[in-house]
C-alpha cells in the first residue's frame, strides 16, 4: 500500500485480487520507476483445496 500508493479504500472495496488494485499498483510502479511501461499482477498464493 505505502510503496505503490494503493489506497486502503480500494483494497477494502475491491480486494487485493482485482483490476482496480492492479491499476493502482501499476500507476505506482510507473511513478517510482519513471518508466514508460510497467505491469502488475495480483493473485492468491499457497496451497488451496477445492472444498466444493
PyMOL Python script that loads the backbone (N, CA, C, O; Angstrom):
from pymol import cmd

cmd.read_pdbstr("""\
ATOM      1  N   UNK A   1       0.820  -1.188   0.000  1.00  0.00           N
ATOM      2  CA  UNK A   1       0.000   0.000   0.000  1.00  0.00           C
ATOM      3  C   UNK A   1       0.866   1.254   0.000  1.00  0.00           C
ATOM      4  O   UNK A   1       0.657   2.167  -0.799  1.00  0.00           O
ATOM      5  N   UNK A   2       1.825   1.287   0.892  1.00  0.00           N
ATOM      6  CA  UNK A   2       2.619   2.503   1.051  1.00  0.00           C
ATOM      7  C   UNK A   2       3.556   2.738  -0.127  1.00  0.00           C
ATOM      8  O   UNK A   2       3.614   3.845  -0.660  1.00  0.00           O
ATOM      9  N   UNK A   3       4.276   1.725  -0.529  1.00  0.00           N
ATOM     10  CA  UNK A   3       5.281   1.891  -1.579  1.00  0.00           C
ATOM     11  C   UNK A   3       4.648   2.283  -2.913  1.00  0.00           C
ATOM     12  O   UNK A   3       5.145   3.178  -3.597  1.00  0.00           O
ATOM     13  N   UNK A   4       3.569   1.627  -3.278  1.00  0.00           N
ATOM     14  CA  UNK A   4       2.953   1.865  -4.584  1.00  0.00           C
ATOM     15  C   UNK A   4       1.740   2.786  -4.512  1.00  0.00           C
ATOM     16  O   UNK A   4       1.103   3.060  -5.529  1.00  0.00           O
ATOM     17  N   UNK A   5       1.426   3.261  -3.319  1.00  0.00           N
ATOM     18  CA  UNK A   5       0.299   4.166  -3.119  1.00  0.00           C
ATOM     19  C   UNK A   5      -1.039   3.540  -3.513  1.00  0.00           C
ATOM     20  O   UNK A   5      -1.873   4.177  -4.157  1.00  0.00           O
ATOM     21  N   UNK A   6      -1.226   2.282  -3.114  1.00  0.00           N
ATOM     22  CA  UNK A   6      -2.514   1.628  -3.302  1.00  0.00           C
ATOM     23  C   UNK A   6      -3.400   2.054  -2.127  1.00  0.00           C
ATOM     24  O   UNK A   6      -3.026   1.901  -0.964  1.00  0.00           O
ATOM     25  N   UNK A   7      -4.551   2.578  -2.444  1.00  0.00           N
ATOM     26  CA  UNK A   7      -5.433   3.114  -1.415  1.00  0.00           C
ATOM     27  C   UNK A   7      -6.091   1.994  -0.604  1.00  0.00           C
ATOM     28  O   UNK A   7      -6.510   0.975  -1.154  1.00  0.00           O
ATOM     29  N   UNK A   8      -6.173   2.201   0.697  1.00  0.00           N
ATOM     30  CA  UNK A   8      -6.853   1.236   1.562  1.00  0.00           C
ATOM     31  C   UNK A   8      -8.301   1.060   1.119  1.00  0.00           C
ATOM     32  O   UNK A   8      -8.836  -0.048   1.163  1.00  0.00           O
ATOM     33  N   UNK A   9      -8.930   2.140   0.697  1.00  0.00           N
ATOM     34  CA  UNK A   9     -10.318   2.083   0.240  1.00  0.00           C
ATOM     35  C   UNK A   9     -10.471   1.132  -0.943  1.00  0.00           C
ATOM     36  O   UNK A   9     -11.461   0.407  -1.036  1.00  0.00           O
ATOM     37  N   UNK A  10      -9.497   1.134  -1.838  1.00  0.00           N
ATOM     38  CA  UNK A  10      -9.530   0.233  -2.992  1.00  0.00           C
ATOM     39  C   UNK A  10      -9.460  -1.218  -2.530  1.00  0.00           C
ATOM     40  O   UNK A  10     -10.208  -2.067  -3.015  1.00  0.00           O
ATOM     41  N   UNK A  11      -8.564  -1.499  -1.596  1.00  0.00           N
ATOM     42  CA  UNK A  11      -8.430  -2.867  -1.093  1.00  0.00           C
ATOM     43  C   UNK A  11      -9.683  -3.324  -0.356  1.00  0.00           C
ATOM     44  O   UNK A  11     -10.101  -4.474  -0.493  1.00  0.00           O
ATOM     45  N   UNK A  12     -10.277  -2.439   0.416  1.00  0.00           N
ATOM     46  CA  UNK A  12     -11.491  -2.789   1.166  1.00  0.00           C
ATOM     47  C   UNK A  12     -12.661  -3.015   0.204  1.00  0.00           C
ATOM     48  O   UNK A  12     -13.407  -3.984   0.343  1.00  0.00           O
ATOM     49  N   UNK A  13     -12.814  -2.115  -0.769  1.00  0.00           N
ATOM     50  CA  UNK A  13     -13.967  -2.195  -1.666  1.00  0.00           C
ATOM     51  C   UNK A  13     -13.840  -3.277  -2.729  1.00  0.00           C
ATOM     52  O   UNK A  13     -14.837  -3.904  -3.088  1.00  0.00           O
ATOM     53  N   UNK A  14     -12.636  -3.508  -3.238  1.00  0.00           N
ATOM     54  CA  UNK A  14     -12.462  -4.423  -4.367  1.00  0.00           C
ATOM     55  C   UNK A  14     -11.617  -5.646  -4.054  1.00  0.00           C
ATOM     56  O   UNK A  14     -11.677  -6.638  -4.781  1.00  0.00           O
ATOM     57  N   UNK A  15     -10.832  -5.594  -2.990  1.00  0.00           N
ATOM     58  CA  UNK A  15      -9.975  -6.708  -2.623  1.00  0.00           C
ATOM     59  C   UNK A  15      -8.609  -6.610  -3.269  1.00  0.00           C
ATOM     60  O   UNK A  15      -8.393  -5.844  -4.208  1.00  0.00           O
ATOM     61  N   UNK A  16      -7.697  -7.403  -2.743  1.00  0.00           N
ATOM     62  CA  UNK A  16      -6.320  -7.391  -3.244  1.00  0.00           C
ATOM     63  C   UNK A  16      -6.224  -7.974  -4.645  1.00  0.00           C
ATOM     64  O   UNK A  16      -5.340  -7.599  -5.415  1.00  0.00           O
ATOM     65  N   UNK A  17      -7.117  -8.877  -4.977  1.00  0.00           N
ATOM     66  CA  UNK A  17      -7.107  -9.510  -6.296  1.00  0.00           C
ATOM     67  C   UNK A  17      -8.217  -8.867  -7.131  1.00  0.00           C
ATOM     68  O   UNK A  17      -9.327  -9.393  -7.221  1.00  0.00           O
ATOM     69  N   UNK A  18      -7.901  -7.734  -7.734  1.00  0.00           N
ATOM     70  CA  UNK A  18      -8.884  -7.027  -8.542  1.00  0.00           C
ATOM     71  C   UNK A  18      -8.168  -6.164  -9.569  1.00  0.00           C
ATOM     72  O   UNK A  18      -6.999  -5.816  -9.403  1.00  0.00           O
ATOM     73  N   UNK A  19      -8.877  -5.830 -10.618  1.00  0.00           N
ATOM     74  CA  UNK A  19      -8.292  -4.960 -11.642  1.00  0.00           C
ATOM     75  C   UNK A  19      -8.057  -3.557 -11.097  1.00  0.00           C
ATOM     76  O   UNK A  19      -7.118  -2.879 -11.513  1.00  0.00           O
ATOM     77  N   UNK A  20      -8.898  -3.120 -10.176  1.00  0.00           N
ATOM     78  CA  UNK A  20      -8.731  -1.800  -9.569  1.00  0.00           C
ATOM     79  C   UNK A  20      -7.419  -1.712  -8.788  1.00  0.00           C
ATOM     80  O   UNK A  20      -6.701  -0.717  -8.875  1.00  0.00           O
ATOM     81  N   UNK A  21      -7.117  -2.759  -8.027  1.00  0.00           N
ATOM     82  CA  UNK A  21      -5.872  -2.797  -7.267  1.00  0.00           C
ATOM     83  C   UNK A  21      -4.677  -2.889  -8.205  1.00  0.00           C
ATOM     84  O   UNK A  21      -3.678  -2.197  -8.008  1.00  0.00           O
ATOM     85  N   UNK A  22      -4.771  -3.732  -9.216  1.00  0.00           N
ATOM     86  CA  UNK A  22      -3.677  -3.869 -10.184  1.00  0.00           C
ATOM     87  C   UNK A  22      -3.404  -2.543 -10.880  1.00  0.00           C
ATOM     88  O   UNK A  22      -2.247  -2.208 -11.134  1.00  0.00           O
ATOM     89  N   UNK A  23      -4.444  -1.787 -11.192  1.00  0.00           N
ATOM     90  CA  UNK A  23      -4.269  -0.486 -11.852  1.00  0.00           C
ATOM     91  C   UNK A  23      -3.511   0.480 -10.947  1.00  0.00           C
ATOM     92  O   UNK A  23      -2.595   1.165 -11.402  1.00  0.00           O
ATOM     93  N   UNK A  24      -3.883   0.539  -9.674  1.00  0.00           N
ATOM     94  CA  UNK A  24      -3.185   1.429  -8.747  1.00  0.00           C
ATOM     95  C   UNK A  24      -1.740   0.975  -8.539  1.00  0.00           C
ATOM     96  O   UNK A  24      -0.844   1.804  -8.379  1.00  0.00           O
ATOM     97  N   UNK A  25      -1.519  -0.324  -8.542  1.00  0.00           N
ATOM     98  CA  UNK A  25      -0.153  -0.833  -8.406  1.00  0.00           C
ATOM     99  C   UNK A  25       0.708  -0.408  -9.586  1.00  0.00           C
ATOM    100  O   UNK A  25       1.829   0.064  -9.398  1.00  0.00           O
ATOM    101  N   UNK A  26       0.197  -0.569 -10.793  1.00  0.00           N
ATOM    102  CA  UNK A  26       0.994  -0.228 -11.972  1.00  0.00           C
ATOM    103  C   UNK A  26       1.231   1.276 -12.052  1.00  0.00           C
ATOM    104  O   UNK A  26       2.300   1.708 -12.483  1.00  0.00           O
ATOM    105  N   UNK A  27       0.263   2.068 -11.648  1.00  0.00           N
ATOM    106  CA  UNK A  27       0.463   3.512 -11.611  1.00  0.00           C
ATOM    107  C   UNK A  27       1.581   3.874 -10.634  1.00  0.00           C
ATOM    108  O   UNK A  27       2.385   4.765 -10.908  1.00  0.00           O
ATOM    109  N   UNK A  28       1.628   3.184  -9.498  1.00  0.00           N
ATOM    110  CA  UNK A  28       2.693   3.409  -8.526  1.00  0.00           C
ATOM    111  C   UNK A  28       4.054   2.996  -9.051  1.00  0.00           C
ATOM    112  O   UNK A  28       5.051   3.676  -8.808  1.00  0.00           O
ATOM    113  N   UNK A  29       4.099   1.884  -9.769  1.00  0.00           N
ATOM    114  CA  UNK A  29       5.356   1.420 -10.355  1.00  0.00           C
ATOM    115  C   UNK A  29       5.857   2.428 -11.380  1.00  0.00           C
ATOM    116  O   UNK A  29       7.046   2.746 -11.412  1.00  0.00           O
ATOM    117  N   UNK A  30       4.961   2.927 -12.213  1.00  0.00           N
ATOM    118  CA  UNK A  30       5.349   3.925 -13.212  1.00  0.00           C
ATOM    119  C   UNK A  30       5.886   5.191 -12.550  1.00  0.00           C
ATOM    120  O   UNK A  30       6.887   5.755 -12.991  1.00  0.00           O
ATOM    121  N   UNK A  31       5.218   5.626 -11.501  1.00  0.00           N
ATOM    122  CA  UNK A  31       5.636   6.833 -10.797  1.00  0.00           C
ATOM    123  C   UNK A  31       7.019   6.647 -10.184  1.00  0.00           C
ATOM    124  O   UNK A  31       7.876   7.522 -10.309  1.00  0.00           O
ATOM    125  N   UNK A  32       7.237   5.526  -9.532  1.00  0.00           N
ATOM    126  CA  UNK A  32       8.512   5.274  -8.864  1.00  0.00           C
ATOM    127  C   UNK A  32       9.668   5.075  -9.845  1.00  0.00           C
ATOM    128  O   UNK A  32      10.781   5.547  -9.610  1.00  0.00           O
ATOM    129  N   UNK A  33       9.397   4.382 -10.926  1.00  0.00           N
ATOM    130  CA  UNK A  33      10.479   3.994 -11.831  1.00  0.00           C
ATOM    131  C   UNK A  33      10.777   5.031 -12.905  1.00  0.00           C
ATOM    132  O   UNK A  33      11.887   5.078 -13.436  1.00  0.00           O
ATOM    133  N   UNK A  34       9.793   5.858 -13.224  1.00  0.00           N
ATOM    134  CA  UNK A  34       9.969   6.794 -14.319  1.00  0.00           C
ATOM    135  C   UNK A  34       9.946   6.115 -15.674  1.00  0.00           C
ATOM    136  O   UNK A  34      10.306   6.721 -16.683  1.00  0.00           O
ATOM    137  N   UNK A  35       9.529   4.873 -15.701  1.00  0.00           N
ATOM    138  CA  UNK A  35       9.489   4.090 -16.932  1.00  0.00           C
ATOM    139  C   UNK A  35       8.259   4.454 -17.764  1.00  0.00           C
ATOM    140  O   UNK A  35       7.298   5.029 -17.254  1.00  0.00           O
ATOM    141  N   UNK A  36       8.307   4.114 -19.033  1.00  0.00           N
ATOM    142  CA  UNK A  36       7.155   4.292 -19.911  1.00  0.00           C
ATOM    143  C   UNK A  36       6.193   3.114 -19.824  1.00  0.00           C
ATOM    144  O   UNK A  36       5.013   3.249 -20.148  1.00  0.00           O
ATOM    145  N   UNK A  37       6.688   1.970 -19.392  1.00  0.00           N
ATOM    146  CA  UNK A  37       5.888   0.749 -19.333  1.00  0.00           C
ATOM    147  C   UNK A  37       6.077   0.059 -17.996  1.00  0.00           C
ATOM    148  O   UNK A  37       7.160   0.084 -17.413  1.00  0.00           O
ATOM    149  N   UNK A  38       5.011  -0.556 -17.524  1.00  0.00           N
ATOM    150  CA  UNK A  38       5.072  -1.341 -16.288  1.00  0.00           C
ATOM    151  C   UNK A  38       3.914  -2.320 -16.292  1.00  0.00           C
ATOM    152  O   UNK A  38       2.956  -2.162 -17.048  1.00  0.00           O
ATOM    153  N   UNK A  39       4.006  -3.314 -15.458  1.00  0.00           N
ATOM    154  CA  UNK A  39       2.886  -4.238 -15.290  1.00  0.00           C
ATOM    155  C   UNK A  39       2.799  -4.637 -13.834  1.00  0.00           C
ATOM    156  O   UNK A  39       3.767  -4.537 -13.081  1.00  0.00           O
ATOM    157  N   UNK A  40       1.620  -5.090 -13.456  1.00  0.00           N
ATOM    158  CA  UNK A  40       1.415  -5.598 -12.098  1.00  0.00           C
ATOM    159  C   UNK A  40       0.545  -6.840 -12.189  1.00  0.00           C
ATOM    160  O   UNK A  40      -0.227  -7.013 -13.132  1.00  0.00           O
ATOM    161  N   UNK A  41       0.685  -7.684 -11.208  1.00  0.00           N
ATOM    162  CA  UNK A  41      -0.149  -8.877 -11.132  1.00  0.00           C
ATOM    163  C   UNK A  41      -0.706  -8.988  -9.724  1.00  0.00           C
ATOM    164  O   UNK A  41      -0.102  -8.513  -8.762  1.00  0.00           O
ATOM    165  N   UNK A  42      -1.842  -9.608  -9.619  1.00  0.00           N
ATOM    166  CA  UNK A  42      -2.421  -9.902  -8.314  1.00  0.00           C
ATOM    167  C   UNK A  42      -2.774 -11.375  -8.293  1.00  0.00           C
ATOM    168  O   UNK A  42      -2.896 -12.002  -9.345  1.00  0.00           O
ATOM    169  N   UNK A  43      -2.932 -11.913  -7.142  1.00  0.00           N
ATOM    170  CA  UNK A  43      -3.303 -13.314  -7.030  1.00  0.00           C
ATOM    171  C   UNK A  43      -3.189 -13.790  -5.609  1.00  0.00           C
ATOM    172  O   UNK A  43      -2.706 -13.070  -4.734  1.00  0.00           O
ATOM    173  N   UNK A  44      -3.619 -14.964  -5.390  1.00  0.00           N
ATOM    174  CA  UNK A  44      -3.549 -15.593  -4.089  1.00  0.00           C
ATOM    175  C   UNK A  44      -2.577 -16.750  -4.207  1.00  0.00           C
ATOM    176  O   UNK A  44      -2.703 -17.586  -5.103  1.00  0.00           O
ATOM    177  N   UNK A  45      -1.600 -16.801  -3.297  1.00  0.00           N
ATOM    178  CA  UNK A  45      -0.608 -17.856  -3.350  1.00  0.00           C
ATOM    179  C   UNK A  45      -0.836 -18.867  -2.238  1.00  0.00           C
ATOM    180  O   UNK A  45      -1.521 -18.598  -1.251  1.00  0.00           O
ATOM    181  N   UNK A  46      -0.258 -20.007  -2.423  1.00  0.00           N
ATOM    182  CA  UNK A  46      -0.324 -21.031  -1.395  1.00  0.00           C
ATOM    183  C   UNK A  46      -1.185 -22.190  -1.819  1.00  0.00           C
ATOM    184  O   UNK A  46      -1.937 -22.100  -2.790  1.00  0.00           O
ATOM    185  N   UNK A  47      -1.073 -23.270  -1.094  1.00  0.00           N
ATOM    186  CA  UNK A  47      -1.886 -24.445  -1.411  1.00  0.00           C
ATOM    187  C   UNK A  47      -3.351 -24.204  -1.058  1.00  0.00           C
ATOM    188  O   UNK A  47      -3.671 -23.695   0.017  1.00  0.00           O
ATOM    189  N   UNK A  48      -4.213 -24.570  -1.963  1.00  0.00           N
ATOM    190  CA  UNK A  48      -5.649 -24.427  -1.727  1.00  0.00           C
ATOM    191  C   UNK A  48      -6.340 -25.740  -2.059  1.00  0.00           C
ATOM    192  O   UNK A  48      -6.005 -26.422  -3.027  1.00  0.00           O
ATOM    193  N   UNK A  49      -7.285 -26.059  -1.246  1.00  0.00           N
ATOM    194  CA  UNK A  49      -8.096 -27.240  -1.507  1.00  0.00           C
ATOM    195  C   UNK A  49      -9.442 -26.811  -2.039  1.00  0.00           C
ATOM    196  O   UNK A  49     -10.040 -25.855  -1.546  1.00  0.00           O
ATOM    197  N   UNK A  50      -9.910 -27.507  -3.028  1.00  0.00           N
ATOM    198  CA  UNK A  50     -11.250 -27.256  -3.538  1.00  0.00           C
ATOM    199  C   UNK A  50     -12.221 -27.865  -2.543  1.00  0.00           C
ATOM    200  O   UNK A  50     -12.277 -29.087  -2.401  1.00  0.00           O
ATOM    201  N   UNK A  51     -12.982 -27.036  -1.856  1.00  0.00           N
ATOM    202  CA  UNK A  51     -13.888 -27.530  -0.821  1.00  0.00           C
ATOM    203  C   UNK A  51     -15.310 -27.668  -1.310  1.00  0.00           C
ATOM    204  O   UNK A  51     -16.220 -27.906  -0.514  1.00  0.00           O
ATOM    205  N   UNK A  52     -15.516 -27.525  -2.599  1.00  0.00           N
ATOM    206  CA  UNK A  52     -16.880 -27.649  -3.141  1.00  0.00           C
ATOM    207  C   UNK A  52     -17.244 -29.071  -3.371  1.00  0.00           C
ATOM    208  O   UNK A  52     -18.352 -29.360  -3.823  1.00  0.00           O
TER     209      UNK A  52
END
""", "prot")
cmd.dss("prot")
cmd.show_as("cartoon", "prot")
cmd.util.cbc("prot")
cmd.orient("prot")
